[in-house]
Amino acid sequence: MLALIRIPLVLLYFVVVNLLLLLICLVRPFHRDNVHHGARLYAGISRLLGVRVVVRVAEEVKAGGPYVFIGNHQNSYDLITICAATQPGTVTVGKKSLVWVPLMGQMYWLSGNILIDRLNSSKASSTLKQTIRKIKQRRISVWIFPEGTRSNGRGLLPFKTGAFRIARETNEPVCMICASELHNKIKWNRWNNGVVLVDVTGPVVLDDSRELKEWTQYFYQQMQDKLDQLNKEVAELEAKS
């Protein structure tokens, strides 16, 4: 029954947010803060779904980047949970095919995000170089999901090396953005869907103490440990409520 109320409210909110974001993107296309403001707007949907999203940002990160942000990619609810942690001056890297999605694709492009062709390895390599160049020229941060796909309840998937290559080439620190478990978390007919904790950890510079693959594995383990900690915190918080 509750879902019958929530669905039209969420749809209405989503339409209004998209129209507002489209206006922002048309007035100032490719602005460095478009993604940040868009993420804040989408995050408001979480309240309609009975989820309390708590974002904690390390003090060093608040001072500003550029950084290479890496986050765990769980499911479609990432848009209203982990994305709430998007920092000013941050863009994302997405599939080039997204530009053909009506309205959403055009907004994604006009927001200043970087599009790559994942089906063409030579173009992807070229886009990696473009990403590195844009970070250096515009002094922007980039957010990448190193798993490369949604985990959908399978736990943290193996990391690809792209994000860490970018960090090495730009000499910019890596910061983790970790969100607690979302799998089967949100039920549309349940009034209170609990808490989602999102942690933005302090920057780590990829020095020469490790090879690229070793750094990739290092951050995988660091993120796994952080997720275990966040899930434990959520369980304790929800047990008290």
Order of alpha helices (4+ residues) and beta strands (2+ residues): alpha-alpha-alpha-beta-alpha-beta-beta-alpha-beta-alpha-beta-alpha-beta-beta-alpha
